[in-house]
Amino acid sequence: MNNQVTISKREYRRLLDRAFRFEHLKQLLQEDIFSLPPTRDTKEIIKEFQETGKYTKKFIDSLARGLRRSSYFK
């Protein structure tokens, strides 16, 4: 009895991509995602986000507002 299944390369790549995404998500969830931030200094947090150059001013402003509203950072 032949236990092989034939799938297209396209389907193989799609399934492989899903498997890699699942593994990545699994690794992220195994990390301690509920640990407290290493600092309570909102100015330091904002500065570090700005220094990456990855975030827009609008995002940084929104982050600053959120940090000001957070009871953790008061």
N, CA, C and O atoms as a Tripos MOL2 file, in Angstrom:
@<TRIPOS>MOLECULE
protein
  296   295    74     0     0
PROTEIN
NO_CHARGES

@<TRIPOS>ATOM
      1 N           0.8360   -1.1810    0.0000 N.3       1 MET1
      2 CA          0.0000    0.0000    0.0000 C.3       1 MET1
      3 C           0.8850    1.2500    0.0000 C.2       1 MET1
      4 O           1.8520    1.3350    0.7570 O.2       1 MET1
      5 N           0.5560    2.1860   -0.8280 N.am      2 ASN2
      6 CA          1.3130    3.4220   -0.9630 C.3       2 ASN2
      7 C           0.7640    4.4660    0.0110 C.2       2 ASN2
      8 O          -0.4070    4.8350   -0.0770 O.2       2 ASN2
      9 N           1.5970    4.9440    0.9370 N.am      3 ASN3
     10 CA          1.1740    5.9160    1.9450 C.3       3 ASN3
     11 C           1.6020    7.3320    1.5880 C.2       3 ASN3
     12 O           1.8130    8.1520    2.4810 O.2       3 ASN3
     13 N           1.7310    7.6290    0.3330 N.am      4 GLN4
     14 CA          2.1600    8.9530   -0.0900 C.3       4 GLN4
     15 C           0.9700    9.7680   -0.5830 C.2       4 GLN4
     16 O          -0.0070    9.2430   -1.1180 O.2       4 GLN4
     17 N           1.1010   11.0660   -0.3800 N.am      5 VAL5
     18 CA          0.1030   12.0010   -0.8840 C.3       5 VAL5
     19 C           0.8410   13.0030   -1.7520 C.2       5 VAL5
     20 O           1.9140   13.4770   -1.3780 O.2       5 VAL5
     21 N           0.2910   13.3240   -2.8800 N.am      6 THR6
     22 CA          0.9170   14.2760   -3.7800 C.3       6 THR6
     23 C           0.1710   15.6030   -3.6990 C.2       6 THR6
     24 O          -1.0480   15.6670   -3.8560 O.2       6 THR6
     25 N           0.9470   16.6680   -3.4470 N.am      7 ILE7
     26 CA          0.3600   18.0080   -3.4290 C.3       7 ILE7
     27 C           1.2050   18.9080   -4.3200 C.2       7 ILE7
     28 O           2.3630   18.6060   -4.6090 O.2       7 ILE7
     29 N           0.6210   19.9970   -4.7440 N.am      8 SER8
     30 CA          1.3500   20.9260   -5.6100 C.3       8 SER8
     31 C           2.4080   21.6790   -4.7960 C.2       8 SER8
     32 O           2.3310   21.7610   -3.5700 O.2       8 SER8
     33 N           3.3930   22.2220   -5.5070 N.am      9 LYS9
     34 CA          4.4200   23.0200   -4.8310 C.3       9 LYS9
     35 C           3.7930   24.2270   -4.1440 C.2       9 LYS9
     36 O           4.2160   24.6320   -3.0610 O.2       9 LYS9
     37 N           2.7990   24.7830   -4.7800 N.am     10 ARG10
     38 CA          2.1150   25.9420   -4.2080 C.3      10 ARG10
     39 C           1.4600   25.5770   -2.8740 C.2      10 ARG10
     40 O           1.5900   26.3100   -1.8930 O.2      10 ARG10
     41 N           0.7650   24.4580   -2.8410 N.am     11 GLU11
     42 CA          0.1180   24.0090   -1.6080 C.3      11 GLU11
     43 C           1.1680   23.6560   -0.5500 C.2      11 GLU11
     44 O           0.9750   23.9410    0.6320 O.2      11 GLU11
     45 N           2.2700   23.0430   -0.9680 N.am     12 TYR12
     46 CA          3.3500   22.7050   -0.0420 C.3      12 TYR12
     47 C           3.9110   23.9650    0.6110 C.2      12 TYR12
     48 O           4.1130   24.0060    1.8240 O.2      12 TYR12
     49 N           4.1630   25.0010   -0.2070 N.am     13 ARG13
     50 CA          4.6950   26.2570    0.3340 C.3      13 ARG13
     51 C           3.7020   26.9100    1.2910 C.2      13 ARG13
     52 O           4.0930   27.4630    2.3190 O.2      13 ARG13
     53 N           2.4200   26.8450    0.9500 N.am     14 ARG14
     54 CA          1.3910   27.4240    1.8160 C.3      14 ARG14
     55 C           1.3630   26.7060    3.1620 C.2      14 ARG14
     56 O           1.3000   27.3460    4.2110 O.2      14 ARG14
     57 N           1.4080   25.3730    3.1280 N.am     15 LEU15
     58 CA          1.3970   24.5950    4.3690 C.3      15 LEU15
     59 C           2.6700   24.8200    5.1840 C.2      15 LEU15
     60 O           2.6180   24.9090    6.4110 O.2      15 LEU15
     61 N           3.7920   24.9100    4.5130 N.am     16 LEU16
     62 CA          5.0620   25.1610    5.1940 C.3      16 LEU16
     63 C           5.0530   26.5390    5.8530 C.2      16 LEU16
     64 O           5.5170   26.6900    6.9840 O.2      16 LEU16
     65 N           4.5310   27.5370    5.1550 N.am     17 ASP17
     66 CA          4.4250   28.8820    5.7160 C.3      17 ASP17
     67 C           3.5450   28.8760    6.9620 C.2      17 ASP17
     68 O           3.8890   29.5010    7.9650 O.2      17 ASP17
     69 N           2.4260   28.1820    6.9080 N.am     18 ARG18
     70 CA          1.5350   28.0920    8.0760 C.3      18 ARG18
     71 C           2.2370   27.4170    9.2490 C.2      18 ARG18
     72 O           2.0850   27.8370   10.3960 O.2      18 ARG18
     73 N           3.0030   26.3760    8.9590 N.am     19 ALA19
     74 CA          3.7180   25.6660   10.0260 C.3      19 ALA19
     75 C           4.7460   26.5810   10.6860 C.2      19 ALA19
     76 O           4.8650   26.5980   11.9110 O.2      19 ALA19
     77 N           5.4900   27.3410    9.8810 N.am     20 PHE20
     78 CA          6.4830   28.2630   10.4390 C.3      20 PHE20
     79 C           5.8170   29.3600   11.2680 C.2      20 PHE20
     80 O           6.3120   29.7300   12.3330 O.2      20 PHE20
     81 N           4.6980   29.8740   10.7750 N.am     21 ARG21
     82 CA          3.9760   30.9130   11.5220 C.3      21 ARG21
     83 C           3.4710   30.3620   12.8530 C.2      21 ARG21
     84 O           3.5380   31.0390   13.8780 O.2      21 ARG21
     85 N           2.9690   29.1390   12.8300 N.am     22 PHE22
     86 CA          2.4790   28.5150   14.0530 C.3      22 PHE22
     87 C           3.6150   28.3470   15.0570 C.2      22 PHE22
     88 O           3.4450   28.6470   16.2390 O.2      22 PHE22
     89 N           4.7640   27.8720   14.5990 N.am     23 GLU23
     90 CA          5.9130   27.6880   15.4900 C.3      23 GLU23
     91 C           6.3580   29.0180   16.0860 C.2      23 GLU23
     92 O           6.6840   29.0960   17.2700 O.2      23 GLU23
     93 N           6.3710   30.0560   15.2670 N.am     24 HIS24
     94 CA          6.7620   31.3820   15.7590 C.3      24 HIS24
     95 C           5.7800   31.8630   16.8280 C.2      24 HIS24
     96 O           6.1930   32.3530   17.8790 O.2      24 HIS24
     97 N           4.5060   31.7240   16.5640 N.am     25 LEU25
     98 CA          3.4860   32.1290   17.5290 C.3      25 LEU25
     99 C           3.6000   31.3200   18.8130 C.2      25 LEU25
    100 O           3.4600   31.8630   19.9090 O.2      25 LEU25
    101 N           3.8510   30.0390   18.6790 N.am     26 LYS26
    102 CA          4.0040   29.1710   19.8500 C.3      26 LYS26
    103 C           5.1810   29.6230   20.7140 C.2      26 LYS26
    104 O           5.0780   29.6450   21.9410 O.2      26 LYS26
    105 N           6.2880   29.9810   20.0840 N.am     27 GLN27
    106 CA          7.4560   30.4620   20.8280 C.3      27 GLN27
    107 C           7.1490   31.7690   21.5470 C.2      27 GLN27
    108 O           7.5610   31.9620   22.6910 O.2      27 GLN27
    109 N           6.4290   32.6640   20.8820 N.am     28 LEU28
    110 CA          6.0750   33.9350   21.5160 C.3      28 LEU28
    111 C           5.1910   33.7170   22.7320 C.2      28 LEU28
    112 O           5.3560   34.3890   23.7510 O.2      28 LEU28
    113 N           4.2680   32.7930   22.6330 N.am     29 LEU29
    114 CA          3.3490   32.5440   23.7380 C.3      29 LEU29
    115 C           4.0270   31.8340   24.9030 C.2      29 LEU29
    116 O           3.5500   31.9120   26.0350 O.2      29 LEU29
    117 N           5.1240   31.1500   24.6410 N.am     30 GLN30
    118 CA          5.8360   30.4720   25.7150 C.3      30 GLN30
    119 C           6.6770   31.4500   26.5350 C.2      30 GLN30
    120 O           7.0630   31.1500   27.6640 O.2      30 GLN30
    121 N           6.9570   32.6150   25.9610 N.am     31 GLU31
    122 CA          7.7110   33.6280   26.6930 C.3      31 GLU31
    123 C           6.8100   34.2450   27.7540 C.2      31 GLU31
    124 O           5.5900   34.0910   27.7150 O.2      31 GLU31
    125 N           7.4090   34.9240   28.6760 N.am     32 ASP32
    126 CA          6.6560   35.5560   29.7560 C.3      32 ASP32
    127 C           6.0910   36.8850   29.2610 C.2      32 ASP32
    128 O           6.7020   37.9360   29.4520 O.2      32 ASP32
    129 N           4.9290   36.8320   28.6270 N.am     33 ILE33
    130 CA          4.3540   38.0450   28.0490 C.3      33 ILE33
    131 C           3.6610   38.9160   29.0850 C.2      33 ILE33
    132 O           3.2670   40.0430   28.7840 O.2      33 ILE33
    133 N           3.5080   38.4110   30.2950 N.am     34 PHE34
    134 CA          2.8220   39.1760   31.3190 C.3      34 PHE34
    135 C           3.7770   39.7890   32.3440 C.2      34 PHE34
    136 O           3.3370   40.2940   33.3770 O.2      34 PHE34
    137 N           5.0660   39.7460   32.0680 N.am     35 SER35
    138 CA          6.0170   40.3450   33.0090 C.3      35 SER35
    139 C           5.9110   41.8680   32.9360 C.2      35 SER35
    140 O           5.5170   42.4250   31.9120 O.2      35 SER35
    141 N           6.2610   42.5160   34.0110 N.am     36 LEU36
    142 CA          6.1860   43.9710   34.0820 C.3      36 LEU36
    143 C           7.2950   44.6000   33.2420 C.2      36 LEU36
    144 O           8.3680   44.0140   33.0980 O.2      36 LEU36
    145 N           7.0500   45.7740   32.6910 N.am     37 PRO37
    146 CA          8.1020   46.4670   31.9480 C.3      37 PRO37
    147 C           9.3010   46.7300   32.8560 C.2      37 PRO37
    148 O           9.1240   46.9030   34.0620 O.2      37 PRO37
    149 N          10.5080   46.7640   32.3120 N.am     38 PRO38
    150 CA         11.7070   46.9400   33.1400 C.3      38 PRO38
    151 C          11.8310   48.3360   33.7520 C.2      38 PRO38
    152 O          12.6430   48.5370   34.6550 O.2      38 PRO38
    153 N          11.0480   49.2950   33.2830 N.am     39 THR39
    154 CA         11.1320   50.6520   33.8290 C.3      39 THR39
    155 C           9.7390   51.2670   33.9310 C.2      39 THR39
    156 O           8.8150   50.8830   33.2140 O.2      39 THR39
    157 N           9.6140   52.2250   34.8350 N.am     40 ARG40
    158 CA          8.3630   52.9800   34.9540 C.3      40 ARG40
    159 C           8.5390   54.4140   34.4610 C.2      40 ARG40
    160 O           7.6190   55.2270   34.5500 O.2      40 ARG40
    161 N           9.7140   54.7140   33.9470 N.am     41 ASP41
    162 CA         10.0300   56.0580   33.4700 C.3      41 ASP41
    163 C           9.4570   56.2410   32.0640 C.2      41 ASP41
    164 O          10.0190   55.7440   31.0880 O.2      41 ASP41
    165 N           8.3380   56.9550   31.9690 N.am     42 THR42
    166 CA          7.6720   57.1140   30.6730 C.3      42 THR42
    167 C           8.5370   57.8780   29.6760 C.2      42 THR42
    168 O           8.4910   57.5940   28.4790 O.2      42 THR42
    169 N           9.3200   58.8360   30.1460 N.am     43 LYS43
    170 CA         10.1960   59.5910   29.2400 C.3      43 LYS43
    171 C          11.2350   58.6750   28.6030 C.2      43 LYS43
    172 O          11.5500   58.8100   27.4210 O.2      43 LYS43
    173 N          11.7590   57.7530   29.3850 N.am     44 GLU44
    174 CA         12.7470   56.7950   28.8660 C.3      44 GLU44
    175 C          12.1090   55.8760   27.8240 C.2      44 GLU44
    176 O          12.7100   55.5840   26.7910 O.2      44 GLU44
    177 N          10.8980   55.4280   28.1040 N.am     45 ILE45
    178 CA         10.1940   54.5420   27.1700 C.3      45 ILE45
    179 C           9.9510   55.2560   25.8460 C.2      45 ILE45
    180 O          10.2360   54.7110   24.7790 O.2      45 ILE45
    181 N           9.4230   56.4780   25.9150 N.am     46 ILE46
    182 CA          9.1500   57.2630   24.7070 C.3      46 ILE46
    183 C          10.4390   57.4960   23.9230 C.2      46 ILE46
    184 O          10.4590   57.3580   22.7000 O.2      46 ILE46
    185 N          11.5140   57.8480   24.6260 N.am     47 LYS47
    186 CA         12.8090   58.1080   23.9840 C.3      47 LYS47
    187 C          13.2950   56.8700   23.2260 C.2      47 LYS47
    188 O          13.7740   56.9770   22.0970 O.2      47 LYS47
    189 N          13.1700   55.7070   23.8480 N.am     48 GLU48
    190 CA         13.6350   54.4790   23.1980 C.3      48 GLU48
    191 C          12.8070   54.1510   21.9580 C.2      48 GLU48
    192 O          13.3530   53.6950   20.9530 O.2      48 GLU48
    193 N          11.5060   54.3770   22.0170 N.am     49 PHE49
    194 CA         10.6670   54.1570   20.8370 C.3      49 PHE49
    195 C          11.0660   55.1170   19.7190 C.2      49 PHE49
    196 O          11.1580   54.7150   18.5590 O.2      49 PHE49
    197 N          11.3030   56.3880   20.0620 N.am     50 GLN50
    198 CA         11.6880   57.3830   19.0600 C.3      50 GLN50
    199 C          13.0240   57.0340   18.4140 C.2      50 GLN50
    200 O          13.1940   57.2050   17.2060 O.2      50 GLN50
    201 N          13.9630   56.5510   19.2050 N.am     51 GLU51
    202 CA         15.3080   56.2610   18.7010 C.3      51 GLU51
    203 C          15.3350   55.1270   17.6850 C.2      51 GLU51
    204 O          16.2690   55.0340   16.8880 O.2      51 GLU51
    205 N          14.3240   54.2650   17.7020 N.am     52 THR52
    206 CA         14.3140   53.1770   16.7220 C.3      52 THR52
    207 C          14.0540   53.6950   15.3150 C.2      52 THR52
    208 O          14.4850   53.0870   14.3350 O.2      52 THR52
    209 N          13.3420   54.8290   15.2150 N.am     53 GLY53
    210 CA         13.0060   55.3730   13.9040 C.3      53 GLY53
    211 C          11.9060   54.6020   13.1920 C.2      53 GLY53
    212 O          11.6260   54.8650   12.0230 O.2      53 GLY53
    213 N          11.2910   53.6680   13.8690 N.am     54 LYS54
    214 CA         10.2740   52.8160   13.2470 C.3      54 LYS54
    215 C           8.8480   53.3370   13.4340 C.2      54 LYS54
    216 O           7.9240   52.8550   12.7790 O.2      54 LYS54
    217 N           8.6650   54.3070   14.3120 N.am     55 TYR55
    218 CA          7.3170   54.7200   14.6900 C.3      55 TYR55
    219 C           7.0410   56.1560   14.2850 C.2      55 TYR55
    220 O           7.9180   57.0150   14.3660 O.2      55 TYR55
    221 N           5.8180   56.4090   13.8490 N.am     56 THR56
    222 CA          5.4230   57.7550   13.4470 C.3      56 THR56
    223 C           5.2100   58.6270   14.6790 C.2      56 THR56
    224 O           5.0520   58.1290   15.7930 O.2      56 THR56
    225 N           5.2100   59.9290   14.4560 N.am     57 LYS57
    226 CA          4.9530   60.8740   15.5510 C.3      57 LYS57
    227 C           3.5620   60.6260   16.1230 C.2      57 LYS57
    228 O           3.3580   60.7100   17.3350 O.2      57 LYS57
    229 N           2.6220   60.3270   15.2610 N.am     58 LYS58
    230 CA          1.2500   60.0610   15.7120 C.3      58 LYS58
    231 C           1.2270   58.8660   16.6690 C.2      58 LYS58
    232 O           0.5510   58.9020   17.6980 O.2      58 LYS58
    233 N           1.9630   57.8170   16.3300 N.am     59 PHE59
    234 CA          2.0170   56.6440   17.2020 C.3      59 PHE59
    235 C           2.6880   56.9930   18.5310 C.2      59 PHE59
    236 O           2.1990   56.6140   19.5950 O.2      59 PHE59
    237 N           3.8020   57.7100   18.4670 N.am     60 ILE60
    238 CA          4.5310   58.0950   19.6880 C.3      60 ILE60
    239 C           3.6380   58.9400   20.5990 C.2      60 ILE60
    240 O           3.6170   58.7390   21.8130 O.2      60 ILE60
    241 N           2.9000   59.8880   20.0050 N.am     61 ASP61
    242 CA          1.9850   60.7190   20.8000 C.3      61 ASP61
    243 C           0.9040   59.8660   21.4530 C.2      61 ASP61
    244 O           0.5580   60.0730   22.6170 O.2      61 ASP61
    245 N           0.3760   58.9140   20.7050 N.am     62 SER62
    246 CA         -0.6530   58.0190   21.2410 C.3      62 SER62
    247 C          -0.0840   57.1620   22.3700 C.2      62 SER62
    248 O          -0.7440   56.9460   23.3860 O.2      62 SER62
    249 N           1.1300   56.6790   22.1860 N.am     63 LEU63
    250 CA          1.7930   55.8900   23.2270 C.3      63 LEU63
    251 C           1.9740   56.7240   24.4930 C.2      63 LEU63
    252 O           1.7200   56.2470   25.5990 O.2      63 LEU63
    253 N           2.4110   57.9640   24.3280 N.am     64 ALA64
    254 CA          2.6180   58.8490   25.4820 C.3      64 ALA64
    255 C           1.3010   59.0740   26.2310 C.2      64 ALA64
    256 O           1.2730   59.0390   27.4610 O.2      64 ALA64
    257 N           0.2160   59.3020   25.4960 N.am     65 ARG65
    258 CA         -1.0940   59.4740   26.1460 C.3      65 ARG65
    259 C          -1.4850   58.2130   26.9070 C.2      65 ARG65
    260 O          -1.9660   58.2890   28.0370 O.2      65 ARG65
    261 N          -1.2810   57.0710   26.2920 N.am     66 GLY66
    262 CA         -1.6220   55.8090   26.9500 C.3      66 GLY66
    263 C          -0.8090   55.5770   28.2080 C.2      66 GLY66
    264 O          -1.3380   55.1080   29.2160 O.2      66 GLY66
    265 N           0.4740   55.9010   28.1550 N.am     67 LEU67
    266 CA          1.3240   55.7390   29.3340 C.3      67 LEU67
    267 C           0.9000   56.6850   30.4540 C.2      67 LEU67
    268 O           0.9300   56.3190   31.6300 O.2      67 LEU67
    269 N           0.5060   57.9060   30.0810 N.am     68 ARG68
    270 CA          0.0420   58.8570   31.1010 C.3      68 ARG68
    271 C          -1.2450   58.3650   31.7740 C.2      68 ARG68
    272 O          -1.4580   58.6070   32.9620 O.2      68 ARG68
    273 N          -2.0840   57.6870   31.0270 N.am     69 ARG69
    274 CA         -3.3540   57.1830   31.5720 C.3      69 ARG69
    275 C          -3.1820   55.9070   32.3960 C.2      69 ARG69
    276 O          -4.0370   55.5770   33.2180 O.2      69 ARG69
    277 N          -2.1000   55.2050   32.1810 N.am     70 SER70
    278 CA         -1.8780   53.9170   32.8410 C.3      70 SER70
    279 C          -1.6120   54.0860   34.3330 C.2      70 SER70
    280 O          -0.7950   54.9150   34.7360 O.2      70 SER70
    281 N          -2.2920   53.3110   35.1330 N.am     71 SER71
    282 CA         -2.0740   53.3740   36.5890 C.3      71 SER71
    283 C          -0.7050   52.7930   36.9640 C.2      71 SER71
    284 O          -0.1730   53.1330   38.0210 O.2      71 SER71
    285 N          -0.1350   51.9430   36.1410 N.am     72 TYR72
    286 CA          1.1670   51.3420   36.4310 C.3      72 TYR72
    287 C           2.2730   52.3900   36.4500 C.2      72 TYR72
    288 O           3.2110   52.2920   37.2410 O.2      72 TYR72
    289 N           2.1670   53.3780   35.5920 N.am     73 PHE73
    290 CA          3.2350   54.3680   35.4500 C.3      73 PHE73
    291 C           3.0270   55.6030   36.3110 C.2      73 PHE73
    292 O           3.7650   56.5780   36.1630 O.2      73 PHE73
    293 N           2.0530   55.5940   37.2000 N.am     74 LYS74
    294 CA          1.7950   56.7510   38.0810 C.3      74 LYS74
    295 C           2.4650   56.5810   39.4070 C.2      74 LYS74
    296 O           2.3570   57.4530   40.2700 O.2      74 LYS74
@<TRIPOS>BOND
     1     1     2 1
     2     2     3 1
     3     3     4 2
     4     3     5 am
     5     5     6 1
     6     6     7 1
     7     7     8 2
     8     7     9 am
     9     9    10 1
    10    10    11 1
    11    11    12 2
    12    11    13 am
    13    13    14 1
    14    14    15 1
    15    15    16 2
    16    15    17 am
    17    17    18 1
    18    18    19 1
    19    19    20 2
    20    19    21 am
    21    21    22 1
    22    22    23 1
    23    23    24 2
    24    23    25 am
    25    25    26 1
    26    26    27 1
    27    27    28 2
    28    27    29 am
    29    29    30 1
    30    30    31 1
    31    31    32 2
    32    31    33 am
    33    33    34 1
    34    34    35 1
    35    35    36 2
    36    35    37 am
    37    37    38 1
    38    38    39 1
    39    39    40 2
    40    39    41 am
    41    41    42 1
    42    42    43 1
    43    43    44 2
    44    43    45 am
    45    45    46 1
    46    46    47 1
    47    47    48 2
    48    47    49 am
    49    49    50 1
    50    50    51 1
    51    51    52 2
    52    51    53 am
    53    53    54 1
    54    54    55 1
    55    55    56 2
    56    55    57 am
    57    57    58 1
    58    58    59 1
    59    59    60 2
    60    59    61 am
    61    61    62 1
    62    62    63 1
    63    63    64 2
    64    63    65 am
    65    65    66 1
    66    66    67 1
    67    67    68 2
    68    67    69 am
    69    69    70 1
    70    70    71 1
    71    71    72 2
    72    71    73 am
    73    73    74 1
    74    74    75 1
    75    75    76 2
    76    75    77 am
    77    77    78 1
    78    78    79 1
    79    79    80 2
    80    79    81 am
    81    81    82 1
    82    82    83 1
    83    83    84 2
    84    83    85 am
    85    85    86 1
    86    86    87 1
    87    87    88 2
    88    87    89 am
    89    89    90 1
    90    90    91 1
    91    91    92 2
    92    91    93 am
    93    93    94 1
    94    94    95 1
    95    95    96 2
    96    95    97 am
    97    97    98 1
    98    98    99 1
    99    99   100 2
   100    99   101 am
   101   101   102 1
   102   102   103 1
   103   103   104 2
   104   103   105 am
   105   105   106 1
   106   106   107 1
   107   107   108 2
   108   107   109 am
   109   109   110 1
   110   110   111 1
   111   111   112 2
   112   111   113 am
   113   113   114 1
   114   114   115 1
   115   115   116 2
   116   115   117 am
   117   117   118 1
   118   118   119 1
   119   119   120 2
   120   119   121 am
   121   121   122 1
   122   122   123 1
   123   123   124 2
   124   123   125 am
   125   125   126 1
   126   126   127 1
   127   127   128 2
   128   127   129 am
   129   129   130 1
   130   130   131 1
   131   131   132 2
   132   131   133 am
   133   133   134 1
   134   134   135 1
   135   135   136 2
   136   135   137 am
   137   137   138 1
   138   138   139 1
   139   139   140 2
   140   139   141 am
   141   141   142 1
   142   142   143 1
   143   143   144 2
   144   143   145 am
   145   145   146 1
   146   146   147 1
   147   147   148 2
   148   147   149 am
   149   149   150 1
   150   150   151 1
   151   151   152 2
   152   151   153 am
   153   153   154 1
   154   154   155 1
   155   155   156 2
   156   155   157 am
   157   157   158 1
   158   158   159 1
   159   159   160 2
   160   159   161 am
   161   161   162 1
   162   162   163 1
   163   163   164 2
   164   163   165 am
   165   165   166 1
   166   166   167 1
   167   167   168 2
   168   167   169 am
   169   169   170 1
   170   170   171 1
   171   171   172 2
   172   171   173 am
   173   173   174 1
   174   174   175 1
   175   175   176 2
   176   175   177 am
   177   177   178 1
   178   178   179 1
   179   179   180 2
   180   179   181 am
   181   181   182 1
   182   182   183 1
   183   183   184 2
   184   183   185 am
   185   185   186 1
   186   186   187 1
   187   187   188 2
   188   187   189 am
   189   189   190 1
   190   190   191 1
   191   191   192 2
   192   191   193 am
   193   193   194 1
   194   194   195 1
   195   195   196 2
   196   195   197 am
   197   197   198 1
   198   198   199 1
   199   199   200 2
   200   199   201 am
   201   201   202 1
   202   202   203 1
   203   203   204 2
   204   203   205 am
   205   205   206 1
   206   206   207 1
   207   207   208 2
   208   207   209 am
   209   209   210 1
   210   210   211 1
   211   211   212 2
   212   211   213 am
   213   213   214 1
   214   214   215 1
   215   215   216 2
   216   215   217 am
   217   217   218 1
   218   218   219 1
   219   219   220 2
   220   219   221 am
   221   221   222 1
   222   222   223 1
   223   223   224 2
   224   223   225 am
   225   225   226 1
   226   226   227 1
   227   227   228 2
   228   227   229 am
   229   229   230 1
   230   230   231 1
   231   231   232 2
   232   231   233 am
   233   233   234 1
   234   234   235 1
   235   235   236 2
   236   235   237 am
   237   237   238 1
   238   238   239 1
   239   239   240 2
   240   239   241 am
   241   241   242 1
   242   242   243 1
   243   243   244 2
   244   243   245 am
   245   245   246 1
   246   246   247 1
   247   247   248 2
   248   247   249 am
   249   249   250 1
   250   250   251 1
   251   251   252 2
   252   251   253 am
   253   253   254 1
   254   254   255 1
   255   255   256 2
   256   255   257 am
   257   257   258 1
   258   258   259 1
   259   259   260 2
   260   259   261 am
   261   261   262 1
   262   262   263 1
   263   263   264 2
   264   263   265 am
   265   265   266 1
   266   266   267 1
   267   267   268 2
   268   267   269 am
   269   269   270 1
   270   270   271 1
   271   271   272 2
   272   271   273 am
   273   273   274 1
   274   274   275 1
   275   275   276 2
   276   275   277 am
   277   277   278 1
   278   278   279 1
   279   279   280 2
   280   279   281 am
   281   281   282 1
   282   282   283 1
   283   283   284 2
   284   283   285 am
   285   285   286 1
   286   286   287 1
   287   287   288 2
   288   287   289 am
   289   289   290 1
   290   290   291 1
   291   291   292 2
   292   291   293 am
   293   293   294 1
   294   294   295 1
   295   295   296 2
@<TRIPOS>SUBSTRUCTURE
     1 MET1         2 RESIDUE 1 A MET
     2 ASN2         6 RESIDUE 1 A ASN
     3 ASN3        10 RESIDUE 1 A ASN
     4 GLN4        14 RESIDUE 1 A GLN
     5 VAL5        18 RESIDUE 1 A VAL
     6 THR6        22 RESIDUE 1 A THR
     7 ILE7        26 RESIDUE 1 A ILE
     8 SER8        30 RESIDUE 1 A SER
     9 LYS9        34 RESIDUE 1 A LYS
    10 ARG10       38 RESIDUE 1 A ARG
    11 GLU11       42 RESIDUE 1 A GLU
    12 TYR12       46 RESIDUE 1 A TYR
    13 ARG13       50 RESIDUE 1 A ARG
    14 ARG14       54 RESIDUE 1 A ARG
    15 LEU15       58 RESIDUE 1 A LEU
    16 LEU16       62 RESIDUE 1 A LEU
    17 ASP17       66 RESIDUE 1 A ASP
    18 ARG18       70 RESIDUE 1 A ARG
    19 ALA19       74 RESIDUE 1 A ALA
    20 PHE20       78 RESIDUE 1 A PHE
    21 ARG21       82 RESIDUE 1 A ARG
    22 PHE22       86 RESIDUE 1 A PHE
    23 GLU23       90 RESIDUE 1 A GLU
    24 HIS24       94 RESIDUE 1 A HIS
    25 LEU25       98 RESIDUE 1 A LEU
    26 LYS26      102 RESIDUE 1 A LYS
    27 GLN27      106 RESIDUE 1 A GLN
    28 LEU28      110 RESIDUE 1 A LEU
    29 LEU29      114 RESIDUE 1 A LEU
    30 GLN30      118 RESIDUE 1 A GLN
    31 GLU31      122 RESIDUE 1 A GLU
    32 ASP32      126 RESIDUE 1 A ASP
    33 ILE33      130 RESIDUE 1 A ILE
    34 PHE34      134 RESIDUE 1 A PHE
    35 SER35      138 RESIDUE 1 A SER
    36 LEU36      142 RESIDUE 1 A LEU
    37 PRO37      146 RESIDUE 1 A PRO
    38 PRO38      150 RESIDUE 1 A PRO
    39 THR39      154 RESIDUE 1 A THR
    40 ARG40      158 RESIDUE 1 A ARG
    41 ASP41      162 RESIDUE 1 A ASP
    42 THR42      166 RESIDUE 1 A THR
    43 LYS43      170 RESIDUE 1 A LYS
    44 GLU44      174 RESIDUE 1 A GLU
    45 ILE45      178 RESIDUE 1 A ILE
    46 ILE46      182 RESIDUE 1 A ILE
    47 LYS47      186 RESIDUE 1 A LYS
    48 GLU48      190 RESIDUE 1 A GLU
    49 PHE49      194 RESIDUE 1 A PHE
    50 GLN50      198 RESIDUE 1 A GLN
    51 GLU51      202 RESIDUE 1 A GLU
    52 THR52      206 RESIDUE 1 A THR
    53 GLY53      210 RESIDUE 1 A GLY
    54 LYS54      214 RESIDUE 1 A LYS
    55 TYR55      218 RESIDUE 1 A TYR
    56 THR56      222 RESIDUE 1 A THR
    57 LYS57      226 RESIDUE 1 A LYS
    58 LYS58      230 RESIDUE 1 A LYS
    59 PHE59      234 RESIDUE 1 A PHE
    60 ILE60      238 RESIDUE 1 A ILE
    61 ASP61      242 RESIDUE 1 A ASP
    62 SER62      246 RESIDUE 1 A SER
    63 LEU63      250 RESIDUE 1 A LEU
    64 ALA64      254 RESIDUE 1 A ALA
    65 ARG65      258 RESIDUE 1 A ARG
    66 GLY66      262 RESIDUE 1 A GLY
    67 LEU67      266 RESIDUE 1 A LEU
    68 ARG68      270 RESIDUE 1 A ARG
    69 ARG69      274 RESIDUE 1 A ARG
    70 SER70      278 RESIDUE 1 A SER
    71 SER71      282 RESIDUE 1 A SER
    72 TYR72      286 RESIDUE 1 A TYR
    73 PHE73      290 RESIDUE 1 A PHE
    74 LYS74      294 RESIDUE 1 A LYS
